[in-house]
Structure formats: C-alpha cells, structure tokens
Amino acid sequence: GAVVSQHPSRVICKSGTSVKIECRSLDFQATTMFWYRQFPKKSLMLMATSNEGSKATYEQGVEKDKFLINHASLTLSTLTVTSAHPEDSSFYICRPALSNYGYTFGSGTRLTVV
Amino acid sequence: SQQGEEDPQALSIQEGENATMNCSYKTSINNLQWYRQNSGRGLVHLILIRSNEREKHSGRLRVTLDTSKKSSSLLITASRAADTASYFCATDARETSGSRLTFGEGTQLTVNP
C-alpha cells in the first residue's frame, strides 16, 4: 500500500518562529495532498488542499499567510506555520489523494508553541 | 465544515463487553469509513462501507450503514483494553479516494481491564 512519511512527529517552538512540516510520499506520486488540523479531543478539520505545481485551496477561515502550503513536487508537500503563536498548537495531519491505493494518512505532527 | 456527529462522545466499558458507536451525517455519500486514533497518534483505517452496502464485518468489527437515516454504527465485540482509543467516522462524497473526507466528532472509548 501507499506510504506517506510525515516529519517531524513532534516539535516545540517559540512564539514568533516558523515551523515546517513535511509530508513525503515514498512509493507513489501524489498530485494532491489534504492537510488537516486537530485540536485536543476534537475531530479533524480540513485546512487546505495542495496541488502539485499550483496554488493551494484553503478552507474558509484558514489564514493563507499563516499556513503556507507548498507542493513543489509529486512526492513532497509542506505546511509551514509562520509566526507561530500558542493558539497554533495543534496536531497536523496530511493525507494524499489516492485514486487507487485507498486511504492513508501521515503519522501526524504535534506542534506546541511556547 | 464537519458534517458528522457521533454519539456517544465518550464511552467507558469493561473488557469483554461490546462497544457501539454511532455516526450521523448530512449529505449524500459514496462511502463511509471508520478510523481509530490512539492518543497523540495518527489515524488507522478500520473499515469502509459503500453507500450500496448495509453491513460489513472485519474481525471483531461490525459496521452498519443506513443511508435513509444518514447514519452508521460501529460495533466492537468482546472489547479489549487495547481497544481504548478515539474512533471517528468519515464520509467521502465521491467515488474515488482522491477526494476530501469529512470527519465526525469522534467517540472516546475506554475499555477497563
């Protein structure tokens, strides 16, 4: 099955700094990547959809300038949380759009902003 | 936006008992899936049921789908302490897995040894 590698699994950063989260497809090409956010004890909320070679599509209420998404290649999509603040602390998960390989998710990134 | 609602929000049972979780959704779907998530970890895909199916089994899992009521249930039989986790339903409106999923709010299951 398809494997997507997400890094880092945990990150602690200071307020005002930026953090980059990577999702890399290891044995397939992903033209589309979904990025989700999960608050503690809450469900997953779709933040944005990235497409290789084009601009990402953001869900309503998600700040484009704060959550920068880059999908420069068919095997790598990145989410950068810019000028992070404590309220950005959350669990971030990626999921590639796979027409033939079923549903698979990255292992998630726990971001803590102090 | 989230369309799924799950109940109960939290469920605590003893080992060996059965656990039933319910999920409701609002729009038409192609399939519905159930996922498990251990605390602070990623999602594990448990089972998928298509809109033209009514019931599906996988090991100790039994899923039902009632498209007329827009609801689904997940039954875990003979529960074990290791089943302690959060369980989420997710709906997919399209035929391929290349589309977005909409998640329910989840049920936190605690199985006491």
Interface residues (C-beta under 8 A of the other chain):
Chain A: Q6 T32 F34 Y36 K41 K42 S43 L44 M45 L46 T49 Q60 F91 I93 R95 A97 L98 S99 Y101 G102 Y103 T104 F105 G106 S107 G108 R110
Chain B: S1 Q2 G4 Q33 G40 R41 G42 L43 H45 L48 F88 T96 S97 G98 S99 R100 L101 T102 F103 G104 E105 G106 Q108
